[in-house]
Amino acid sequence: MAKKKNKKITETDKNEAEEQIVEERTPIAYDTREYTVQAIVEMYENEEWVVPRYQREFVWREDKQSKFIESVLLDLPIPYLFLADEPKTGKLEIIDGSQRIRTLQNFLNNTLVLNGLKKTEKLNGFTYNDLFVSRQRRFGRKTLRSIELTENASWFVRKDLFERINTKPYDLAPMEIRKGLIDEKFYNFLNEFSKNALFIKLCPISEKRLKREEGAEMILRYFAYSSNYKKFIHRVDEFLDEYLIQISENYNINEMQADFDKMLHFVDKYFPVGFKKTKGGKSTPRVRFEAISVGVHLALQEKPDLKPKSVENWIDSKEFSKHTRSDAANNRLKVIGRFEYVRDKLLEK
């Protein structure tokens, strides 16, 4: 049943919607190409085509692989591969199509035994080498089409397309997508910070959230807000992306490590249950972590030898709870307010 409209669409609404469509249609630099099966597998094996770090797993079962090989053999329509030119290396990242490419590799290397086929059931039990040599040659010459983002496609265009395409088998968390886009050295740096023993003690994160890069996400938020929180406008994801672009190639690991450690040791010393809401808490809300960690950072910037009054006087108050509600995540005044609330409480005489 169709959902009932909440408002009547006027001509003004239509005009404004059309203007927005035109405004948001960003020209994207891309090429369309065709590659033979043989060339695709060779480039993949030579690491000229690479699978981004966030989608390493190969999940197709043999019957699904077999059906894809059958489709190629029968010249059935094959979806476009989606690739992106990696500006630094000139290699092509496989945004969409890694399962198909790895299936082709398995077949050409005789590690895939066809099975479960119904249209060409006589192929069940075959490997590539079992085909006539003439069929092998024809298979190797089959072509697959691709759409390739050029090196001129902006970081934001690449990220937006990653988000739109990579929605299965589950929607990727923002940090999982960034993992495939940001400088690997900087990502590893964030990931190592998330394994800090004191951080794990003070800021427990559920196993499910850890698998979705939540630790690295929280630490990225700490550094982004700590360095530039007053420039936050509305969208957290855009704010973090801007920060990553600015810092990913110009950062001092030792300085950031020292800053992070100083903040953690302060929280460990003066906050009874760390970033948690309760002593037995097994997972830490993002907003609470941000409020405390960034607030501590700001307070220590003003007074490096700070010895605050008892944190217990306000950490469980209704006022602090109001500052750290989940609806405060994208509101500029609330974001700024929660950091400065913690800072000011810690600096109170």
C-alpha positions as CSV (number, residue, x, y, z in Angstrom):
1,M,0.0,0.0,0.0
2,A,1.4,3.4,-1.0
3,K,2.2,5.8,1.8
4,K,-0.1,8.8,2.2
5,K,1.5,12.1,1.3
6,N,2.0,14.5,4.2
7,K,1.7,17.6,2.1
8,K,0.4,18.9,-1.2
9,I,3.2,19.5,-3.8
10,T,2.9,23.0,-5.2
11,E,4.5,24.5,-8.3
12,T,7.0,26.3,-6.1
13,D,8.0,22.9,-4.5
14,K,8.5,21.5,-8.0
15,N,10.6,24.4,-9.1
16,E,12.7,24.3,-6.0
17,A,13.2,20.5,-6.4
18,E,14.2,20.9,-10.0
19,E,16.7,23.6,-9.1
20,Q,18.2,21.4,-6.4
21,I,18.6,18.5,-8.9
22,V,20.4,20.8,-11.4
23,E,22.6,22.2,-8.6
24,E,23.6,18.9,-7.2
25,R,24.4,17.2,-10.5
26,T,28.2,17.3,-10.1
27,P,30.1,16.6,-13.3
28,I,32.0,13.3,-12.7
29,A,35.3,12.6,-14.6
30,Y,35.0,9.0,-15.8
31,D,35.7,6.7,-18.7
32,T,34.0,3.6,-20.0
33,R,36.2,0.8,-21.2
34,E,36.1,-2.9,-22.2
35,Y,38.6,-5.5,-21.0
36,T,39.0,-9.1,-22.0
37,V,38.6,-11.7,-19.3
38,Q,42.3,-12.7,-19.7
39,A,43.4,-9.1,-19.3
40,I,41.2,-8.6,-16.2
41,V,42.6,-11.6,-14.4
42,E,46.2,-10.7,-15.4
43,M,45.9,-7.1,-14.1
44,Y,44.3,-8.4,-10.9
45,E,47.0,-10.9,-10.3
46,N,49.7,-8.3,-11.1
47,E,48.0,-6.0,-8.5
48,E,47.3,-3.3,-11.1
49,W,43.7,-3.7,-10.0
50,V,43.2,-3.8,-6.3
51,V,40.4,-4.6,-3.8
52,P,40.0,-1.7,-1.3
53,R,40.8,-2.6,2.3
54,Y,37.2,-2.4,3.5
55,Q,36.0,-5.2,1.2
56,R,38.6,-7.9,1.4
57,E,36.3,-10.9,1.9
58,F,35.4,-13.2,-1.0
59,V,31.9,-14.5,-0.2
60,W,30.5,-16.1,-3.3
61,R,29.8,-19.8,-3.0
62,E,30.8,-22.2,-5.8
63,D,27.2,-22.4,-7.2
64,K,27.0,-18.6,-7.5
65,Q,30.5,-18.5,-9.1
66,S,29.4,-21.2,-11.5
67,K,26.3,-19.3,-12.6
68,F,28.4,-16.2,-13.3
69,I,30.8,-18.2,-15.4
70,E,27.9,-19.7,-17.3
71,S,26.6,-16.2,-18.0
72,V,29.9,-15.2,-19.5
73,L,30.0,-18.4,-21.6
74,L,26.5,-17.7,-22.9
75,D,27.1,-14.0,-23.6
76,L,24.4,-13.0,-21.2
77,P,24.4,-9.3,-20.0
78,I,27.0,-8.7,-17.3
79,P,26.8,-5.6,-15.0
80,Y,29.5,-3.0,-15.4
81,L,32.6,-3.2,-13.2
82,F,33.1,0.0,-11.3
83,L,36.7,1.1,-10.9
84,A,38.5,4.2,-9.6
85,D,42.0,5.5,-10.6
86,E,44.1,5.8,-7.4
87,P,45.8,9.2,-7.8
88,K,49.0,8.3,-6.1
89,T,49.7,4.9,-7.6
90,G,47.8,4.9,-10.9
91,K,46.3,1.5,-9.9
92,L,42.6,0.9,-10.3
93,E,40.6,0.2,-7.1
94,I,37.7,-2.2,-7.6
95,I,34.7,-0.4,-6.1
96,D,32.2,-2.9,-7.4
97,G,33.0,-6.2,-9.1
98,S,35.5,-7.9,-6.9
99,Q,33.4,-11.0,-6.5
100,R,33.2,-11.3,-10.3
101,I,36.8,-10.7,-10.9
102,R,37.9,-13.2,-8.3
103,T,35.5,-15.7,-9.8
104,L,37.1,-15.3,-13.2
105,Q,40.5,-15.8,-11.6
106,N,39.3,-19.0,-9.8
107,F,38.0,-20.4,-13.1
108,L,41.1,-19.6,-15.2
109,N,43.3,-21.1,-12.5
110,N,41.2,-24.3,-12.4
111,T,40.3,-23.9,-8.7
112,L,36.6,-23.6,-9.5
113,V,34.6,-26.7,-10.4
114,L,31.3,-25.8,-12.0
115,N,28.3,-27.1,-10.2
116,G,24.6,-26.4,-9.7
117,L,24.1,-25.3,-13.4
118,K,20.6,-26.0,-14.9
119,K,20.7,-24.2,-18.3
120,T,24.0,-25.9,-19.2
121,E,23.9,-28.9,-16.8
122,K,26.4,-30.8,-18.9
123,L,29.1,-28.4,-17.7
124,N,28.7,-29.5,-14.0
125,G,31.9,-31.0,-12.8
126,F,34.0,-29.1,-15.4
127,T,37.0,-26.9,-14.7
128,Y,38.5,-24.4,-17.2
129,N,41.0,-27.0,-18.5
130,D,38.1,-29.4,-19.3
131,L,36.8,-27.1,-22.0
132,F,38.0,-27.5,-25.6
133,V,41.1,-25.3,-26.1
134,S,39.1,-23.4,-28.7
135,R,36.4,-22.6,-26.1
136,Q,39.1,-21.6,-23.6
137,R,40.5,-19.1,-26.1
138,R,37.0,-17.7,-26.8
139,F,36.3,-17.4,-23.0
140,G,39.6,-15.5,-22.5
141,R,38.6,-13.0,-25.3
142,K,35.2,-12.3,-23.8
143,T,34.9,-8.7,-22.7
144,L,33.5,-7.0,-19.7
145,R,32.6,-3.4,-19.6
146,S,33.8,-1.0,-16.9
147,I,33.2,2.5,-15.7
148,E,36.3,4.1,-14.3
149,L,36.5,7.2,-12.2
150,T,39.6,9.1,-13.4
151,E,42.3,10.5,-11.1
152,N,40.6,13.9,-11.4
153,A,37.5,12.7,-9.6
154,S,37.5,14.5,-6.2
155,W,37.8,12.7,-2.9
156,F,34.1,13.6,-2.1
157,V,32.8,12.3,-5.4
158,R,34.7,9.0,-4.8
159,K,33.4,8.7,-1.2
160,D,29.8,9.5,-2.3
161,L,30.0,6.8,-5.0
162,F,31.5,4.3,-2.6
163,E,28.6,4.9,-0.2
164,R,26.0,4.5,-3.0
165,I,27.4,1.4,-4.5
166,N,28.6,-0.6,-1.5
167,T,25.3,-1.3,0.3
168,K,25.4,-5.2,0.3
169,P,25.8,-7.5,2.1
170,Y,25.3,-4.7,4.6
171,D,25.5,-1.0,4.7
172,L,29.0,0.1,5.4
173,A,29.6,2.4,8.3
174,P,31.2,5.8,7.5
175,M,34.6,4.7,8.9
176,E,34.5,1.5,6.9
177,I,34.2,3.6,3.7
178,R,36.9,6.0,4.8
179,K,39.1,3.0,5.3
180,G,39.1,2.5,1.6
181,L,39.8,6.1,0.8
182,I,42.2,7.7,3.3
183,D,45.9,7.3,3.5
184,E,46.7,3.8,4.8
185,K,49.4,5.0,7.1
186,F,47.0,7.5,8.8
187,Y,44.2,4.8,9.0
188,N,46.7,2.4,10.7
189,F,47.6,5.2,13.1
190,L,44.0,5.6,14.1
191,N,43.5,1.9,14.4
192,E,46.5,1.5,16.7
193,F,45.2,4.2,18.9
194,S,41.9,2.3,19.2
195,K,43.9,-0.7,20.6
196,N,45.4,1.5,23.4
197,A,44.9,-0.5,26.7
198,L,43.8,2.6,28.7
199,F,41.4,3.6,25.9
200,I,39.8,0.1,25.9
201,K,39.5,0.2,29.7
202,L,37.9,3.7,29.9
203,C,35.8,3.5,26.7
204,P,34.5,-0.1,26.2
205,I,32.9,-0.7,22.8
206,S,30.6,-3.6,22.0
207,E,32.1,-6.4,19.8
208,K,29.5,-5.6,17.1
209,R,30.5,-1.9,17.0
210,L,34.2,-2.8,17.1
211,K,33.9,-4.8,13.9
212,R,32.4,-1.7,12.2
213,E,35.5,0.4,12.9
214,E,33.9,2.2,15.9
215,G,37.1,2.6,17.8
216,A,38.9,4.4,14.9
217,E,35.7,6.5,14.3
218,M,35.7,7.7,17.9
219,I,39.4,8.6,17.9
220,L,39.0,10.4,14.6
221,R,36.2,12.4,16.1
222,Y,38.3,13.3,19.1
223,F,41.1,14.7,17.0
224,A,38.8,16.5,14.6
225,Y,36.8,18.2,17.2
226,S,39.8,18.9,19.4
227,S,41.6,20.8,16.6
228,N,38.7,22.6,15.1
229,Y,35.3,22.2,16.9
230,K,34.2,25.8,16.3
231,K,34.2,25.3,12.6
232,F,31.7,22.5,12.8
233,I,28.5,23.6,11.0
234,H,26.0,20.7,10.7
235,R,27.1,17.4,9.1
236,V,29.4,15.3,11.3
237,D,30.5,13.1,8.3
238,E,31.4,16.1,6.2
239,F,33.3,17.7,9.1
240,L,35.3,14.5,9.6
241,D,36.0,14.2,5.9
242,E,37.3,17.7,5.7
243,Y,39.5,17.1,8.6
244,L,40.9,13.9,7.1
245,I,41.7,15.7,3.8
246,Q,43.5,18.5,5.7
247,I,45.5,16.3,8.0
248,S,46.1,12.8,6.5
249,E,49.4,13.8,4.9
250,N,50.5,16.4,7.4
251,Y,50.4,15.1,11.0
252,N,52.9,14.4,13.8
253,I,52.2,11.0,15.3
254,N,54.3,11.7,18.4
255,E,52.5,14.9,19.2
256,M,49.1,13.3,18.6
257,Q,50.0,10.3,20.7
258,A,51.2,12.5,23.6
259,D,48.0,14.6,23.4
260,F,45.8,11.5,23.4
261,D,47.6,9.8,26.3
262,K,47.5,13.0,28.4
263,M,43.7,13.2,27.9
264,L,43.2,9.5,28.7
265,H,45.3,9.7,31.9
266,F,43.4,12.7,33.1
267,V,40.1,10.9,32.6
268,D,41.5,7.8,34.3
269,K,42.5,9.9,37.3
270,Y,39.5,12.1,37.7
271,F,36.4,10.4,36.1
272,P,35.2,7.6,38.3
273,V,33.9,5.4,35.5
274,G,35.9,6.8,32.6
275,F,33.7,7.6,29.6
276,K,31.0,5.1,30.6
277,K,27.6,6.1,31.9
278,T,27.8,3.5,34.7
279,K,30.5,1.4,36.4
280,G,29.3,-1.8,34.8
281,G,28.7,-0.2,31.4
282,K,29.8,-2.4,28.5
283,S,29.5,0.1,25.7
284,T,30.2,3.9,25.5
285,P,27.9,6.4,23.7
286,R,29.7,8.4,21.1
287,V,28.3,11.7,22.3
288,R,29.4,11.1,25.9
289,F,32.9,10.1,24.8
290,E,33.2,13.2,22.6
291,A,31.9,15.6,25.3
292,I,34.3,14.3,28.0
293,S,37.4,13.7,25.8
294,V,37.2,17.0,23.9
295,G,36.2,19.0,27.0
296,V,39.2,17.6,28.9
297,H,41.5,18.5,26.0
298,L,40.2,22.1,26.0
299,A,40.6,22.4,29.7
300,L,44.1,21.1,29.7
301,Q,45.0,23.5,26.9
302,E,44.0,26.4,29.2
303,K,45.5,24.8,32.4
304,P,48.0,22.0,31.7
305,D,48.5,21.3,35.5
306,L,44.7,21.2,36.1
307,K,43.4,19.6,39.3
308,P,39.6,19.9,39.0
309,K,36.9,19.8,41.7
310,S,35.1,16.6,42.1
311,V,33.7,15.5,38.7
312,E,31.0,13.5,40.6
313,N,29.3,16.8,41.4
314,W,28.1,17.2,37.8
315,I,28.9,14.1,35.7
316,D,25.5,12.5,36.6
317,S,23.5,15.7,36.5
318,K,20.5,16.4,34.4
319,E,22.3,19.3,32.7
320,F,25.2,17.0,31.5
321,S,22.7,14.4,30.4
322,K,20.9,17.1,28.4
323,H,24.2,18.0,26.7
324,T,24.9,14.4,25.8
325,R,21.6,13.3,24.3
326,S,21.8,11.6,20.9
327,D,19.9,14.4,19.2
328,A,22.8,16.7,20.0
329,A,25.0,15.0,17.4
330,N,24.5,17.3,14.4
331,N,23.3,20.5,16.1
332,R,26.1,23.1,15.9
333,L,25.2,24.9,19.1
334,K,24.8,21.7,21.0
335,V,28.1,20.2,19.7
336,I,30.0,23.3,20.8
337,G,27.9,23.6,24.0
338,R,28.8,20.1,25.3
339,F,32.5,20.5,24.8
340,E,32.6,23.9,26.5
341,Y,30.3,22.7,29.3
342,V,32.8,20.0,30.3
343,R,35.7,22.4,29.9
344,D,34.1,25.0,32.1
345,K,33.1,22.5,34.8
346,L,36.6,21.3,34.9
347,L,38.0,24.8,35.2
348,E,35.6,25.9,37.9
349,K,37.3,27.3,41.0
